[in-house]
Amino acid sequence: MSSELLDALDLLEKEKGISRDVIIEAIEAALVSAYRRNFNQAQNVRIDLNLGSGTMRVFARKDVVDEVFDPRLEISLEDARRINPNYQIEDVVELEVTPKDFGRIAAQTAKQVVTQRVREAERGIIYSEFIDREEDIMTGIVQRVDSKFIYVSLGKIEAILPANEQMPNEKYQPHDRIKVFITKVEKTTKGPQIFVSRTHPGLLKRLFEIEVPEIYDGTVEIKSVSREAGDRSKISVHSDNPEVDPVGSCVGPKGSRVQAVVNELKGEKIDIVKWSNDPVVFVANALSPSKVLDVIVNEEEKATTVIVPDYQLSLAIGKRGQNARLAAKLTGWKIDIKSETDAREAGIYPRETGILSFDEEDDELDTDLSLDFDNEDMME
């Protein structure tokens, strides 16, 4: 082993963040194995590396015994005292057994060990860095695209964006810069593997944390998110500070904050509603932009019946049931939407107490549909 290799270890410690002591320890263990393998030795040996001169020596370690059964591992007390008269039974004697041509083998072995240890250390560093960033957002650069995956460079490593995590309204090209949500970090035999998403609701939440200072500092809290990626999303927000408007904080001056999120998601529509621990108010808010006349709550079944004006029914349900479906996911309540006419015929409206938050509007949508939407995922 030459001093140049030791200099290289110092450089590795600075550039890769790998402790030189860790590499030297690994080299010593590898050299012991190389010695036994190349010289057909079974001794208990120790490698002594002189970091100053770059030299190395091999020492066989033998136990001092009364009667020797294996001369490769044991030495008699008489022979031991010829070396040093102070040796006693059960002491360990070290004898230098460095082969003449061991330097060449040592250099080759050291190179292999250093290369392997650097690779393992880099993988460990990358894994440690990214395991702490699960459920976080990062900006990456699209490297290549195939039929199953998109490979996104996150700097030190390439992440995998599976087809089912890609937004349907996006086309990805190499060198595109995109923000991705880290869903999972796995440790594999080939190193850490990172999976990312563009459709995960967490991406929407993190984007608002970036754009809205009040969310970042905890003044405004995102209570829940429901998302159909590439089309429409809803988020509910709340603030314990009565002087802070949580919805207005997320919208921003002239809509600048929410527009920045919409632009990043390539035009995905976003409804921001005010959270409430009262299911009547929360469900009514969640069905925005439609107006709601009343919400009837069934606590046992965690279900609600929502009454809307006849001409607001289609708006409340949404295209292919999207608005009601997202509202159900957002609130965690089953939602049965009925028109005012159907509710009157069924005798459930009007009640003596109702929320009565509806304001008459001029436009009218003709429909008499009544549909149920569960808070679980539903087929369109």
VEXDO-513227 format. One line per 10 residues: number of its first residue (from 1); for each residue y, x, z of N, C-alpha, C. Coordinates in steps of 0.1 Angstrom, whole numbers. Each point is the difference from the previous one (the first is absolute). Example, Ala and Ser with C-alpha at 12.3 -4.5 7.8 and 13.67 -1.06 7.14 Angstrom:
// VEXDO-513227
1> -57:132:78:12:-9:0:12:9:0 | 11:-4:-7:11:9:0:11:-8:8
// end
This chain:
// VEXDO-513227
1> -12:8:0:12:-8:0:12:9:0 | 9:-3:-9:12:9:-1:12:-7:7 | 10:9:2:12:-5:7:7:-10:-9 | -1:1:-13:6:-10:-9:-5:-14:3 | -13:-1:3:-5:-14:4:6:-5:12 | 3:9:10:6:-5:12:15:-4:-3 | 6:7:-9:14:-4:-4:-1:-14:-6 | -10:-2:-8:-2:-13:-6:-2:-11:10 | -7:3:11:-2:-10:11:13:-3:6 | 9:9:2:13:-2:5:8:-10:-9
11> -1:3:-13:7:-9:-10:-6:-14:0 | -13:-1:1:-6:-13:1:5:-8:12 | 2:7:11:4:-6:13:14:-6:-2 | 9:7:-8:13:-4:-2:1:-12:-10 | -7:2:-11:1:-9:-11:-8:-13:2 | -12:1:5:-9:-11:1:-1:-6:14 | 6:7:10:0:-5:14:-14:1:6 | -8:10:-5:-13:2:6:0:12:9 | -4:-2:12:0:11:10:-9:12:-5 | 6:12:1:-8:12:-4:-12:1:9
21> 1:-3:13:-11:2:9:-12:-9:-4 | 4:-12:-5:-11:-9:-5:-8:6:-11 | 8:5:-10:-7:6:-12:-8:13:4 | 6:8:9:-8:12:4:-13:-4:8 | 1:-10:8:-12:-4:7:-10:-5:-10 | 4:-7:-10:-9:-5:-10:-6:12:-8 | 8:10:-3:-5:12:-7:-10:7:8 | 2:2:13:-9:6:8:-14:-7:0 | 1:-13:1:-13:-8:0:-7:2:-13 | 8:0:-11:-6:1:-13:-6:14:-2
31> 6:11:5:-5:13:-1:-13:2:8 | -1:-6:11:-12:0:8:-11:-5:-8 | 2:-12:-7:-10:-6:-8:-4:9:-12 | 11:6:-6:-3:9:-12:-8:12:4 | 3:5:12:-7:12:5:-15:-3:1 | -3:-11:7:-14:-4:2:-7:-3:-13 | 7:-7:-9:-6:-4:-13:-2:12:-9 | 9:10:-1:-1:11:-9:-8:11:5 | -1:1:13:-7:12:5:-13:-4:8 | -4:-13:-2:-12:-4:7:-1:2:15
41> 11:-2:6:2:3:14:0:-13:8 | -5:-1:12:0:-12:8:7:3:13 | 7:12:1:6:3:13:12:-10:3 | 2:0:13:12:-7:4:12:10:-2 | 8:-2:-10:10:10:-4:14:-6:2 | 9:10:2:14:-3:1:8:8:-10 | 10:-6:-6:9:7:-10:13:3:7 | 4:13:-1:12:5:6:10:3:-12 | 10:-8:-1:10:2:-10:12:7:6 | 4:11:-6:12:7:5:12:-4:-9
51> 8:-8:5:11:-6:-8:11:11:-3 | 0:10:7:10:10:-3:-4:9:-12 | -12:4:0:-5:9:-11:-7:-8:-11 | -4:-12:3:-7:-8:-10:-14:4:-2 | -6:7:11:-14:4:-1:-8:-10:8 | -13:1:-1:-9:-9:7:-13:7:3 | -6:-4:12:-12:6:4:-10:-11:5 | -13:3:-1:-10:-10:4:-7:5:12 | -1:-8:10:-7:4:13:-12:-9:2 | -11:6:3:-12:-8:4:1:-2:15
61> -2:-12:5:0:-3:15:-14:-2:5 | -4:9:9:-14:-1:5:0:-2:15 | -9:-8:5:-1:-2:15:-8:11:6 | 4:4:12:-7:10:7:-12:-6:8 | -12:4:-2:-12:-6:6:-9:11:5 | -9:-4:9:-10:10:5:-11:3:-11 | -4:-10:-7:-11:2:-10:5:-6:-13 | 0:7:-11:6:-4:-13:-11:-7:-8 | 3:-13:-4:-9:-7:-9:5:-1:-14 | 13:0:-2:6:0:-13:11:10:0
71> -2:12:-7:9:11:1:13:-4:-8 | 0:-10:-8:12:-4:-7:10:-7:9 | -5:-6:11:8:-8:9:1:6:14 | -9:10:3:-1:5:14:-1:15:0 | 4:5:11:0:15:2:-5:2:15 | -8:11:1:-5:3:14:11:5:8 | -2:-1:13:10:5:10:2:15:-1 | -12:7:-3:1:14:-1:8:5:-12 | -2:-7:-12:8:4:-12:14:-4:2 | 3:-11:7:14:-4:2:7:10:9
81> -7:5:10:7:10:9:2:13:-7 | -7:3:-11:3:12:-7:14:-1:-7 | 3:-12:-3:14:-3:-6:10:0:11 | -3:-7:11:9:-1:11:-8:-3:12 | 1:9:10:-8:-1:12:3:-12:9 | 11:-7:-3:4:-11:8:-7:-13:-4 | -7:0:-11:-6:-13:-4:-11:-5:10 | 0:-13:1:-10:-7:9:-8:-10:-9 | -11:-5:6:-8:-10:-6:9:-13:-3 | -2:-6:-11:8:-12:-5:14:4:-5
91> 3:13:0:13:3:-7:-2:0:-15 | 11:1:-7:-1:0:-15:5:13:-5 | -8:6:-8:4:13:-6:4:-2:-15 | 11:6:-4:5:-1:-14:-2:13:-7 | -7:-1:-11:-3:12:-8:6:-2:-14 | 7:10:-5:6:-1:-13:-11:1:-11 | 0:-9:-9:-11:0:-11:7:-3:-13 | 12:5:-2:8:-3:-12:-7:7:-12 | -5:-8:-10:-6:6:-12:11:8:-8 | -5:9:-8:10:9:-8:7:-9:-10
101> -7:-8:-7:6:-8:-11:4:-14:4 | 2:-2:13:3:-14:5:15:-4:-4 | 8:10:-3:14:-3:-4:1:-9:-12 | -8:3:-10:0:-8:-12:-5:-15:2 | -11:-1:8:-5:-13:3:11:-8:9 | 6:8:9:10:-6:9:11:-6:-8 | 5:8:-9:12:-4:-8:-3:-13:-8 | -12:0:-6:-4:-12:-8:-2:-12:9 | -6:2:11:-2:-11:9:13:-5:6 | 9:9:4:13:-4:5:8:-8:-10
111> -1:4:-12:8:-7:-11:-5:-15:-1 | -14:-2:0:-5:-13:-1:3:-8:12 | 0:6:12:3:-8:12:14:-4:1 | 9:10:-4:15:-3:0:3:-12:-9 | -6:1:-12:2:-10:-10:-4:-14:5 | -12:0:6:-6:-13:5:8:-5:12 | 4:9:9:7:-4:12:14:-5:-4 | 7:6:-10:13:-4:-4:-1:-14:-6 | -11:-2:-8:-2:-13:-6:-2:-11:11 | -8:3:10:-3:-9:10:13:-3:9
121> 7:11:2:12:-2:9:11:-8:-8 | 1:2:-13:10:-8:-7:-4:-15:0 | -13:-2:-2:-5:-14:1:3:-6:13 | -3:8:11:3:-5:13:15:-3:3 | 8:9:-5:15:-2:1:4:-13:-7 | -5:-1:-12:4:-12:-9:-5:-13:7 | -13:0:5:-5:-11:7:8:-4:12 | 3:10:8:8:-2:12:14:-6:-3 | 6:5:-11:13:-5:-4:-1:-15:-4 | -10:-3:-8:0:-13:-6:-7:-11:8
131> -9:4:10:-6:-10:8:11:-6:9 | 10:7:3:12:-5:8:9:-9:-8 | -2:0:-14:8:-8:-8:-7:-12:-6 | -12:-4:5:-6:-12:-3:9:-12:3 | 1:-9:-9:9:-12:1:14:4:0 | 3:11:-8:14:4:-2:2:1:-15 | 13:2:-4:4:0:-14:4:14:-4 | -4:3:-12:4:13:-6:4:-2:-14 | 8:10:-5:3:0:-14:-9:10:-7 | -6:-4:-11:-9:8:-8:3:0:-14
141> -6:9:-8:1:2:-14:-13:-3:-7 | 0:-9:-9:-12:-3:-7:-5:12:-8 | -12:5:2:-5:11:-7:-8:-3:-12 | -10:-10:1:-8:-4:-11:-5:-14:3 | -4:-6:-11:-5:-14:1:-13:-1:-8 | -10:-7:7:-12:-3:-8:-3:-15:3 | -12:-4:-5:-4:-14:1:-1:-6:14 | -4:9:10:-2:-5:13:11:4:10 | 6:11:-2:9:5:10:13:6:-6 | 10:0:8:12:7:-3:1:11:11
151> 3:13:-5:0:11:9:15:3:3 | 4:0:12:14:2:4:1:12:9 | 9:9:-5:2:13:8:9:-3:12 | -4:4:12:8:-2:12:4:14:5 | 1:10:-9:4:13:3:-12:9:2 | -6:0:11:-12:9:3:-13:-5:-5 | 0:-13:-3:-13:-6:-4:2:-12:-9 | -10:-3:-8:1:-12:-8:-6:-12:7 | 7:-11:-1:-5:-13:6:-6:-8:-11 | -9:-10:4:-6:-9:-9:6:-14:1
161> 4:-5:-11:5:-14:0:-10:-8:-8 | -9:-8:7:-10:-7:-7:6:-12:-9 | -8:-5:-9:5:-11:-9:4:-12:8 | -8:-3:10:4:-13:8:11:2:9 | 6:12:1:12:2:8:12:3:-8 | -1:-2:-13:11:1:-10:6:-13:-2 | 14:0:-2:7:-13:-2:-2:-4:-15 | -4:-13:-2:-3:-4:-13:11:0:-10 | 13:0:5:11:1:-9:6:14:-3 | -8:10:4:5:14:-1:-9:7:-10
171> 6:9:-8:-7:9:-8:3:14:4 | -10:8:3:2:13:6:-2:11:-11 | 10:9:0:-1:11:-10:1:14:8 | -6:10:-5:1:13:6:15:4:2 | 3:6:12:13:5:4:9:-11:6 | -5:-13:0:7:-11:7:1:3:15 | 11:-2:6:2:1:14:-2:-14:6 | -9:-2:9:-3:-13:7:-2:2:15 | 4:-11:7:-3:0:14:-13:-7:3 | -8:6:8:-14:-5:3:-2:-1:15
181> -9:-9:4:-3:-2:14:-14:6:2 | -1:9:10:-13:7:3:-8:-10:8 | -11:-4:-6:-9:-10:7:-12:7:7 | -4:12:-5:-12:6:7:0:15:-3 | -4:8:10:-2:14:-2:-14:3:5 | -8:6:-9:-14:3:3:-2:15:-1 | -9:5:9:-4:14:0:-14:0:-7 | 0:7:-12:-12:2:-7:-4:14:-2 | -12:3:-5:-5:14:-2:9:7:-10 | 7:-7:-9:9:6:-9:15:1:5
191> 2:-3:12:13:-1:6:5:-14:2 | 12:-1:6:5:-14:2:3:-8:-12 | -3:-12:1:2:-10:-11:9:-11:4 | 11:-2:-7:10:-9:4:1:-12:-10 | 0:-12:6:1:-12:-8:13:-7:2 | 7:-4:-10:13:-6:1:0:-13:-7 | 11:-8:2:1:-13:-5:14:-3:-4 | 1:-9:-11:13:-5:-3:1:-15:3 | -11:-6:4:-1:-15:2:-1:-3:15 | -2:9:9:-2:-2:14:13:-6:6
201> -1:-10:9:12:-6:6:8:11:8 | -7:10:5:6:11:8:11:7:-9 | -3:1:-13:10:6:-9:14:-7:1 | -1:-13:0:12:-8:1:7:2:13 | -8:0:11:6:2:13:7:14:1 | -7:10:-5:6:13:1:13:2:-9 | 0:-7:-11:12:1:-9:12:-6:7 | -2:-11:8:11:-6:7:4:9:12 | -9:7:6:3:9:11:9:11:-6 | -2:4:-12:8:11:-6:14:-6:-3
211> 1:-12:-6:12:-5:-5:9:-7:11 | -6:-4:11:7:-8:10:0:8:13 | 12:6:4:1:8:12:-4:-8:13 | 3:-13:0:-3:-8:11:-15:-2:3 | -8:1:-11:-14:-1:2:-5:14:5 | 5:10:-6:-4:14:4:3:3:15 | 12:-5:5:3:3:14:-5:-11:9 | -7:-10:-5:-7:-10:9:9:-12:3 | 12:0:-5:9:-12:3:-6:-12:-7 | -5:1:-12:-7:-11:-7:-14:4:-1
221> -9:-10:2:-14:2:-1:-6:-8:-11 | -9:6:-8:-7:-8:-10:-13:-5:7 | -1:-13:1:-10:-6:7:-13:-2:-8 | 1:-4:-13:-11:-2:-8:4:2:-15 | -10:3:-8:2:2:-14:-12:-7:-8 | 4:-7:-10:-11:-5:-9:5:3:-14 | -10:5:-8:4:5:-13:-10:-3:-11 | 5:-3:-11:-8:-1:-13:7:10:-9 | -6:12:0:7:12:-6:4:-2:-14 | 12:4:-3:5:-1:-14:6:-14:-3
231> -2:-10:8:6:-13:-2:9:-5:11 | -5:-2:12:9:-6:10:-5:5:14 | 9:1:9:-3:4:14:9:-8:9 | -5:-1:13:8:-5:11:-1:9:12 | 11:2:7:0:7:12:8:-9:11 | -5:1:12:7:-7:11:6:11:9 | 12:-3:4:7:10:8:7:-6:13 | 2:8:10:5:-5:13:8:11:6 | 10:-4:8:8:9:8:2:-6:14 | -2:8:10:3:-5:14:15:0:3
241> 7:7:-8:15:0:1:6:-12:-6 | 6:-10:7:5:-12:-6:12:3:-9 | 6:11:1:11:3:-9:-4:6:-13 | -13:2:-2:-5:6:-12:-7:-10:-9 | 4:-2:-12:-7:-9:-9:-11:8:-7 | -13:-3:3:-11:8:-5:-1:-1:-15 | 2:-13:-5:-1:-2:-14:11:7:-8 | 12:-1:5:12:6:-6:-1:15:0 | -6:6:10:-2:14:1:-9:5:-11 | -11:-8:-3:-9:4:-10:5:-2:-14
251> 8:-10:-2:6:-3:-13:11:11:-3 | 8:3:9:10:11:-2:12:-5:-7 | 11:8:0:12:-4:-7:-2:-3:-15 | 3:-12:-4:-2:-5:-14:-14:2:-4 | -9:-1:9:-15:1:-3:-5:14:-3 | 8:10:3:-3:14:-4:-13:5:6 | -3:-4:12:-12:6:7:-13:-6:-6 | 0:-13:-1:-12:-7:-5:-1:4:-15 | 11:1:-7:-1:4:-14:-6:13:-3 | 2:10:10:-6:13:-2:-15:-1:2
261> -5:-9:8:-14:-2:2:-6:-6:-12 | 7:-11:-5:-4:-7:-12:-1:10:-12 | 10:9:-2:-1:9:-11:-12:10:1 | -3:4:12:-11:9:2:-13:-7:-3 | -1:-13:2:-12:-8:-3:1:-6:-13 | 9:5:-9:1:-5:-14:2:-15:-1 | 9:-5:8:4:-14:-2:-7:-10:8 | -9:4:9:-7:-9:9:10:-8:8 | -2:-13:0:9:-9:8:-3:0:14 | 10:1:9:-2:1:14:8:-11:8
271> -7:-8:8:6:-10:8:1:6:14 | 12:0:6:1:5:14:3:-12:9 | -8:-3:10:2:-12:8:1:5:15 | 6:-9:8:1:3:14:-12:-5:7 | -5:10:9:-12:-3:7:3:-9:12 | -9:-8:5:2:-8:12:-14:-2:7 | 0:0:13:-13:-2:7:-3:-15:0 | 9:-9:-5:-2:-14:-1:-6:-2:-14 | -13:-4:-1:-6:-2:-13:7:-10:-9 | 7:-10:6:7:-10:-8:11:7:-8
281> 8:8:7:11:7:-6:-5:11:-10 | -10:8:5:-5:11:-8:-6:-4:-13 | -9:-11:0:-6:-5:-12:11:-5:-10 | 10:-7:6:11:-6:-9:7:12:-6 | 3:10:7:7:12:-5:-9:7:-11 | -13:1:3:-9:7:-9:-1:-6:-14 | 3:-13:0:-1:-7:-13:12:1:-9 | 10:8:5:12:2:-8:-4:5:-14 | 7:-4:-10:13:-7:0:0:-15:0 | -12:-6:2:0:-15:0:5:-5:14
291> 5:-12:-1:5:-7:12:-11:-8:7 | 0:-1:13:-11:-6:7:6:-11:9 | -6:-12:-1:4:-11:8:-6:0:14 | -13:3:1:-7:0:13:-12:9:0 | -4:5:11:-12:7:1:-8:-5:12 | -12:-5:-3:-9:-6:11:-11:11:3 | -1:3:12:-8:11:5:-13:-5:6 | -11:6:-4:-13:-2:7:-4:13:6 | 2:1:13:-2:13:7:-15:4:0 | -9:-10:2:-14:3:1:-6:6:-12
301> 4:-5:-12:-5:5:-12:9:10:-7 | 11:3:8:10:10:-6:4:-4:-14 | 4:-13:-1:3:-5:-13:13:-8:1 | 7:-1:-11:13:-7:-1:0:-9:-12 | 7:-12:1:3:-8:-11:15:0:-2 | 4:4:-12:14:2:-3:4:-11:-10 | 11:-7:4:6:-11:-8:12:6:-7 | 0:-2:-14:11:4:-8:5:-11:-8 | 13:0:-5:4:-10:-9:-8:0:-13 | -1:-12:-6:-9:-1:-12:4:10:-10
311> 12:2:-3:4:9:-11:0:15:4 | -4:3:13:-1:13:5:-15:5:1 | -9:-10:-3:-14:3:2:-5:12:-8 | 4:0:-13:-5:10:-9:6:14:5 | 13:0:4:6:12:5:-7:5:13 | -4:-9:9:-6:4:12:-14:6:-3 | -7:-7:-9:-14:5:-4:1:13:-7 | 10:1:-10:1:12:-8:-9:0:-12 | 3:10:-9:-8:1:-12:-15:4:4 | -9:-8:-4:-14:2:3:-2:1:15
321> 8:-7:8:-2:-1:14:5:13:8 | 7:8:-7:4:13:5:9:-1:13 | 10:-8:-1:9:0:11:-7:-5:13 | -8:-11:-1:-7:-5:12:-10:10:5 | -7:7:-10:-10:10:4:6:11:8 | 11:6:-5:7:11:6:5:-5:14 | 5:-12:1:5:-5:13:-11:-1:10 | -12:-4:-5:-11:-1:9:-5:14:5 | 0:9:-9:-3:14:5:10:6:9 | 13:-3:-3:11:5:8:-1:-5:15
331> -2:-13:1:0:-7:13:-13:1:8 | -11:0:-8:-13:0:7:-4:-15:2 | 7:-9:-5:-3:-15:2:-5:-6:-13 | -10:-9:0:-3:-8:-11:11:-9:-3 | 3:-2:-13:11:-8:-4:-4:-11:-10 | 2:-12:4:-3:-12:-9:14:-6:-4 | 4:1:-12:13:-4:-5:-1:-14:-6 | 8:-9:5:0:-14:-5:15:-4:-4 | 0:-8:-10:13:-5:-4:5:-11:9 | 13:-2:1:5:-10:9:-6:-14:-3
341> -2:-4:-12:-6:-13:-4:-14:-1:6 | -8:11:-3:-14:-1:5:0:0:15 | 9:7:7:0:0:14:3:-14:6 | 10:-7:-7:4:-13:5:-12:-10:-2 | -7:1:-11:-11:-8:-3:-12:2:10 | -1:13:4:-10:3:10:4:-3:14 | 12:-4:2:5:-4:13:3:12:10 | 1:12:-6:3:11:9:14:5:-1 | 8:-7:-8:14:4:-1:8:-13:-2 | 12:-2:6:6:9:10:-5:-2:14
351> 1:11:7:-3:-1:14:12:-1:8 | -1:-3:13:11:-1:9:7:13:2 | -8:11:0:6:13:0:-5:8:-12 | 10:6:-7:-4:8:-12:11:10:-1 | -2:10:-9:10:11:-1:11:-5:-9 | -2:-8:-10:10:-6:-8:11:10:-4 | -5:10:-7:9:11:-4:4:-1:-15 | -4:-11:-6:2:-2:-15:14:-4:-3 | 6:7:-10:13:-4:-6:-3:-5:-14 | 5:-11:-4:-2:-6:-13:5:10:-11
361> -7:1:-11:3:8:-11:-1:-8:-13 | 7:5:-10:1:-8:-12:-12:1:-9 | -6:12:-1:-11:3:-9:-12:-7:5 | -9:-4:-9:-12:-8:4:-12:6:-7 | -11:2:7:-12:4:-6:-11:-11:1 | -5:-5:-11:-9:-12:0:-14:5:3 | -6:-4:12:-13:3:3:-5:-8:12 | -13:-3:1:-5:-7:11:-12:7:6 | -1:13:-2:-11:8:4:0:1:15 | -12:1:6:-1:4:14:-12:9:2
371> 2:12:4:-10:11:0:-1:6:14 | -11:5:3:-2:8:13:-1:15:-4 | 6:8:9:0:14:-2:-4:7:13 | -11:8:0:-5:7:12:8:13:1 | 0:5:12:6:13:2:-9:12:-5 | -12:-3:-4:-9:11:-5:3:2:-15 | -5:10:-6:2:3:-14:-6:-11:-8 | 7:-5:-10:-5:-11:-9:1:4:-14 | -9:-5:-8:0:2:-14:11:-8:-6 | 7:6:-10:10:-7:-7:-6:-10:-9
// end
